[in-house]
Amino acid sequence: QEEAQRAKKHHVAAKLLIEPGMRVLDIGCGWGGLALTLARDYGARVLGVTLSEEQHKLAAQRAADAGLAGLTV
């Protein structure tokens, strides 16, 4: 299932023609999976928005742990 999720995220990135430096707004980013992929693997500058404080904390921590300056949650 992890491989299917990974493939889905890369499929979305390909459909959106994501390029380095592109700015992306991820509304309803949840745990930040897509946002992390776009920032880490494609060099996009991503702003993730979620209403859940728990999801926000984890997504922000995941971004910090990955050293992703281009991702804001």
Helices and strands as residue ranges (DSSP letters): H 2-16, E 23-27, H 33-42, E 45-49, H 53-65, E 71-72
